[in-house]
């Protein structure tokens, strides 16, 4: 925590989700936790969110097509029920997801999670 906070205050770019290939992390769930830890380390909630969106797209050289909500960009976003800038834990209150322009409502997300859990138990 201390090291990440000092790096942030020194101007080091922080990107969230870079450890997604780790077999002990679950995409989505672990990103919520990572955002919370970044805020605990001293990043403002807005900068923590940008570390997983705008800054990640810039790093990947894809800021022209993703990373922010703008006309002409790929529609990938998470809709939450409460403001994550007020409390970063609100990223966990997922109402729906738009993936490549397709709306996945809460009921569909719950069904997908149940299917994954069933597969994991096998």
N, C-alpha and C positions, 0 to 999 in steps of 0.2 A: 504494500500500500504506500509506504513512505517513498519508495523508489519511483513508482509510477507518478505520484504526486509531484515529486521533485522534477522528474522528466517533463511533465506537462508544464510546470511553471518555468522551466528552462526553454520551452518552445519546441520540444521534441514532438513530432507528429505521432499521434496515437490512433491506431486502427483497431476496431473491435472485430471479433470473429475470425481472426487470423489463425486460430488454432482449431478450426472446424474439422480438420482431418483427423483429429485425435479420436481414437476409438472409444474413449470414455466420456466423450461429450455428445450431447444430443442437440443438434441444430434447433434453434428456436428457444428451447428451454435454457440452454447454457448461455445464449446471447442475452437473455433477460438478466441472468445472474451477472454476466460480465458488465453490462451497462450499470447495474447497481454498484458493482465493485469500483468501476471507474468514478462514479459520483462519490463514493466513500473515500476514494483516493484524492479527491479534490477537484475533479472536473465538474463544471456546471452541467446540469442535465442537458442543456442544448448542445454542448460540445460532445458529451457522451453519445447522444443520438447522432450527431454529425459524423462521429467516428465510425458508425456502422452504415452510413448512407452517403452523404456528399463526399466526405474525405475518402471513403473506400472507393467510390467511383472515380475520383480524381487519381488515386494511386494506380488503379487498373487502366487508366487512360480511356475511361468510358463516360466521362462527365457530360459528353454531348448526347448520350442516350439514356443515362440513368443517374440516380443519386439525389435528384430533386424532383418535385412535382411541377412539371411544366408541359405546355403543349408540345407534342411531337416526341416526347420521351416515352420509354417503355413504362407501362403502368404496372409497377410492382410496389405495393404499399400495404401497410398494416393499419387498420382502423381500430382505434381503442376507445373505450367508454369514458375514460377520464384523461385529463391533461398530464402527460408524462413530464412536462416542464415543472409542474407543481410538485410532483412526486414521481421519480423515475420508475418506481414499482408499478405505476399505472400502465407500463408497457405490457404487463401481464394480463391486463383486462381487454383481451382481444375480442372485438365485436365481429370483425370480418377481415378477410385478406383479399386484395386484388393482385392476382398473379398473371402477368403478361396480358392485362386487360380483362381477365375473367374474374368475376366476383365469386368468392367462396364464403358463403354465409356461415354463421356460427354452427348451425346444425350440421353442415357438411364438414366443417373442421372437426367437430366432435366425433363424427362417424369415421373420419380418417384416422384420428387418434386412437379410437377403439380398435380399428383394424390393425394398426401398428402394435398396439399393446398385446393383442391376441397373437400376432406373429412372434413377438418377443418372448412370449411364454412358452412357445413350442420348442 
